[in-house]
Amino acid sequence: PLARCDLCPLKRNDSCPPSYNNDAKLVIIGEGPGHYEIEKQQPFIGKSGNVVWRAVRKAGLSRDSCHVTNATLCIPDHKLTPKEWKLALECCKPRLEAELSSVKNTNTALVLGGRALQAVSDHGQITNWAGAPLERPFAGRVWKLLPCIHPAAALHGKPELLPIISFWIRRAVRLAQGILELDTWQQSVVEPGKLQLAALRRICNESVAIDVETAKEDSAKKHNELTDTLICVAFAGEHETVSIRYPFDEETYLVVSDMLSDLNVEKIFHNAQFDIFILELAGFVIRGPIFDTMLAHNVVAPQLPHNLGFVAATLTTFERWKTPPHPTLALLMRYNAKDAAATWVIAQRLKKQLKTTYHGESRFIVDTKLSTIALKMKRRGMYVSRDAMKQHGAVLRKRKAQKLWEFRAEMALEFGSRRTYKLGKNGQNPPLKELFFDNLNCIPIRYSEETKEPKLDALTLEKYAAEGSEKVRRLARLTLDYRKDSKLLSTYIEGLTISPDGCVHVSFKIHGPITGRWSSTPNIQNQPPIMRNIWAPRPGRILV
């Protein structure tokens, strides 16, 4: 009754009431009901509900001990825009606040999905906050929230996330029961001076985690670390963390240089290839044992994402911190310190998991050696023939202009239309969709899982180019050819940054693809054979 239904985009739609329990031990908040919940008039009884209740029971609670609700109680009858969803959440918020204020025995809530998180906090991007406890005021008191990716996301395309979602749900139950052990950050020193230098000396002992923060001089060159400016470097041990602004003073430089080249000190990184490359560009020499937590996580959980925030959300209970931007240097350095601190803790836990993973330690050793080879290849770089690049660029630009002219001429001939269409990367815009689906009456083949709208992607256009009417085939083929040339131009001509030594320094990723092959950034492995003369031997050398 407190909801502002008269203003809501979901008004007069079918709804599903909450499952009330004022004595609940845990509150569960979803995004909104599905069709099955609407039919049965009970939340979380479909496939997503099955995932939730299996995990809840495994952790020692039952559905009867939970208050179950949704951020919105009504189901949309059409696709809502982000602005409409925001209004719907605001309209339903007073009702949700009244519900939660009546629950007296707990202040812990499992929050499933981005819209549910947006309803009870000032955050909306669920992947930035999932897995770790988050305290926020709501409904007149402070709530302990455990944000979690909605099970529907896993059921509709990402089944590898189901075990982690179940793990996070069980973590929410333990939080409600008061038995979840929370990790606390090591003491950090970011202010320069004697205290920071003393802490650095204590850290640089037998094992140290290292993280670098950089800024790009040219934001367009996102895959070229040679243009990066080193801002600060963090060093973490078991009890302390420091983040030091770069360039270092002389005494700090000597301590760091000695530690990085010490054969007896283990250096821990998350994505060692990037951090070591940046440190080497700054003039440091890195020797001794390397432990890369990203490689280790790929061994123990190859099916999962390996970014530091996600790994920390599965292996630690640190509060989530990887939520940029960081507008001041002081904030960036604290962020930097937390990156290093989390990396140190994650490394200790991954070392234990490697021992219990099938051939875990031996596979990690092999991957570490391969990563060392990949870093050597990156340092070496690939020499570029500027003449060949110039020739290929001219050909591709000429072909693009020709395809666009032919497309517009076809439109003018068939429809008398001079409307401007974007055929390239942004070609899936409404005018082009309108042309194929409405004007040309093409039957949609593929639909977006997120928006449920028909897609005009390469697979769809290939189908139209092969089986459509003559007119449809011509327009589909022109669009495909234009996009292909645009991709080649942006990836292999305009997207390659040539360093002063005449090379492109490519990053090689030794894990990820299902086939087991390496991938690279920029993607040089899928370059058409006709364009491979871009890569040339250095002066005085030959390719064999």
Buried (B, 14 or more C-beta within 10 A) or exposed (E): EEBBBEEBBBEEBBBBEBBEBEEBBBBBBBBBBBEBBBEEEBBBBBBBBEBBBEBBEEBEBEBEBBBBBBBBBBBBEEEBEEEBBBBBBBBBBBBBBEBBEEBEBBBBBBBBBBBBBBBBBEBBEBBBBBBBBBEBEBBEEEBBBBBBBBBBBBBEEBEEBBBBBBBBBBBBBBBBBEEBEEBEBBEBBBEBEEEBBEBBEEBBBEBBBBBBBBEEEEEEBBBBBBBBEBBBBBBBBBEBBBBBBBEBEEEBBEBBBEBBEBEEBBBBBBBBBBBBBBBBBBEBEBEEEBBBBBBBBBBBBEEBBBBBBBBBBBBBBBBBBBEEEBEEBEEBBBBBBBBBBBBBBBBBBBBEBBEEBEEBBEBBEBBBEBBBEBBEBBEEBBBBBEEBBEBBBEBBBEBBEBBBEBBBEBBEEEEEBEEEBEBBEEBBEEEBBEBBBEEBEBEEBEEEEEEEBBBBBBEBBBBBBEEBEEEBBBBBBBBBBBBBBBBBBBBBBBBBBBBEEBBBBBBBBBBEEEEEEBBBEBEBEEBEEEBEEBBBEBEEEEEE
